Amino acid sequence: MFNGKKVVGIVPKAPVFGRGENAYGDAYTFADTYVTRAKEAGLLPVGVLPVNERISTDVPDLCDAFIIQGGAGVRPFHLDLIDHAVKNGKKVLGICLGCQAIHTYFSVREILREQGLDTAPGDYYADVIGNKNIFLEGVEGHRPFDGLPRGDLDWIKHPVKLDPDSNLARILGVTEVQGASIHVYRIKTPAPGEKVTGRAEDGTVEVIEVGDKIIGTQFHPDVDSLLHRVFDWLGE
């Protein structure tokens, strides 16, 4: 809390570091859609800056909740951040890639449990899994374009049916939404602890929840003013 406002940490997207000769290519990116929705919800948005793809600063301690934004791939810092939130009982809203990052975190945590390893999920992901989407599968027809067009987004939306008993259905007050779809991967098999609470008509997992503090949406509520209540939830 700062100046009477809940602080929400916006977690960036990033490429795989060290791919090119240009050191300035190793960069973190924040999209304005997430910052705008957080601001509209009365929250104070701040950027969570990893160091060399890991969360090694005290910034998460300053945050009351987190938004993990969309992007091209899950990175170790995503798991570091989710681990912090889980251990400290903080809310997390993961959108698109953020939803996949939540799923990856709980999938890795189950591997660690099965193998009896006392290793941080982010360490295991960085050292063993790397840049492999082993917990995801490709899906067609859910990303009809490259990038995000401005203006009317109805043409990229599809119905998402919500579990009536889900946290998201309670927050939004409905059991079906029109979700903006901008992705090429989807969750294969839910990890232990995850509850699938929303699906598209083709069966694609569109919403996962873990307890009452973690929600992942494969669709993009950040581009849709009709779904602002999910951002309000972060400040409750």
N, C-alpha and C positions, 0 to 999 in steps of 0.2 A: 504494500500500500504506500502510495506517495501522493501527498496533497489531496488526500481523500479519495483517490482513485486506485482501483486494483491495477497492478502492473502485469501486462501479458507479454511474455517473451515470444517474438516471432522468430522461428527457426528457419534459416535460409536453405536454399538449394545450392548445390555445388557440383562441378564436374569432378572426374577422377583426377586428383592432383598429379602433376609431373608428367602429363601426357606430351606436352610440347616444350620447345626450347624457350618460349617466352614465359618468364616467371609471373608476369601480370595476367597470364591466363588462369592461374590458380586463384580463383576469386569466389566469393560468396555473393548471392543475389537475393534481394528482397523484392517481392512483387507488391505493388501499391494496393491491389485489391484486398489483401489480408489486413494491411495496416489501416485502410479506410474503414473496413467493417469493424475492426477493434475500436477505432476512434468513435464510430457511430454508436457503439454499445456502451460508451462512457468509460472505456478502459484506457490505460496509458500504455501504448505499444512501444516496446523497445526491441532492438535487434540483439539476438543471442549470437555472439561471434565465436566460432570455434577457433582453435589454434592448431594448424597443421591437421585439420580434419577431426580434431578431438575437442570435446568440451573440457577445458582445463582452466577456465576462469571461474570467478565467483559470481558471475552474472546470473546464473539460474537461481542462486540463493535470494536474489533481489526480486524475483518474479513470483507472482501469486498463481499464474496459470500460463499455458503455452499454446501456441498455434504452430503446428508443423505444416509448412506450405507445400504445394506441389513442386514437382521437379522431375529430373531425368533418372535419378537412381538413389537408392538408399546408401547412405554413407555412415561410417562409424560414429560420427558425432550425433546422428539421430538416435542411435541406441543409447549413447551416453546420456542424452537429455531425457529420454523416456525412463531410463533407470533412475535418474534423479527424481523425476516426478512421482514414480511409483513408490520410491522409498520415503518420500516426503508428503505423500497424500495430496498432490496437486493435480488440478484438472489439465487434461490434454485434449485438444481438438486437432486431429490429423486429417488433412484434406488431400485426396488423390495420392501422391507419393507419401504424404504424411500417414494416410491410412495403411499403406503398404509397409511403412517403417514400423508402425505399431505392431502389425502382424509379424514382421521380421523379428522384432525384439522378443515377443512371446514365443516364437518358434525357436529362436536361439536359446532362450532361457530353458525351454524344455529339453533341448539337446544337452545343455550343461547339467540339468537334473539327472537325465538318463545316464550320463557318463560320470556322474559324481564329481564334477569339476567345480572348484571354487575359483572361477574366473569371471571377470566382469564381461557382460554380454558384448560391450563395444570392443573389448580386447579380442574376444573370440571371433567376432565378425571380421575385424581388421586382419587378424593373423591367419585365420583358417578359411573363411568363406570368401573374403575379398569382394570384388565387384561381380558377383554371380547372383542372378535372380532365382535361386533354387527354391524359394518358397512361393514363387509366382508363376503364372503361365500367361502366354499371349492370348489376346482376345481381339477379334475383328469387329468392326462396326461401332466401336465406342469412341473413336477419335476421327471424326469426319473431315478434319482439316489440320493444318499446321499452325500453331499459335492460337491466340485468342482474339476473335474479331470483336470490334466495338459495336455497340448498338443492340438490336434485337437478337437475343440468344435463344429464342424459342425453338429454332430449327436444330439446335444441338442438344435439346433436352429429350429425356425419355422417362416413362413412369418408373418410380421406385416405390415398392410396397414395403411398409414398415410393420414390424411386429407391434400389435396394439399395446403390448406390455413393455415395450422398449422405453428407454430413457429418452431417445430422440423423439418418439411419437408423443411422449408427455410434454417435452419442451416445445415442440411445434404445434401440438394440438390437432394433428391430423395423422392418418395412417397411410397416406399416399402423397408423394411429392413428385414434381417434375424436376429431375436432376440434370444439371448441365454436365455433359459427358465429354471428357478430354483425356482419355488414357488408352494405352495399348497393352497394359498388363492388368491381371486381376489375381486375387487370392485363390490358390488351389484348394487347400484344406485348412479349415480353421485350427489355430493352435489351442492347446489346453488353456482354459481361462477366458478365451474369447467367445463371445456370443454373437452369432450372425443375426442381426435384427432388421436387415433391409436387403432386398434383392431386386434386380431388374427382371424384365419379363423373360430374358433368356437364361436366367439363373445366376448371372454374375453377382457376386457379393458386392453390395453397394454400401453397407453399413456394418461395422463391427463395434461392439461395446465390451469393456472390461470393467465390471463393477459399475459404480455410479459416477466415476470421475474421468473415464477415458472413452472417447467416441472417435471413431474413424469413419469418414465418408469418402467413398471412391468418387462420387460426384462432387461438384464444386459449388457449395453454398456461398462462397466468397464473391461470385459474380452475379448473385441473385438477391436483390433487396427483399424478396418475399420470404427468405429464409433467415432473416436477421436474428431470430430468437435464439439460434444456436450460439451466436456470439454473445448475446445477452447472458446466456447460461454460464459462460466463463467468469462473469463478474458476480454471480449469485453466491 
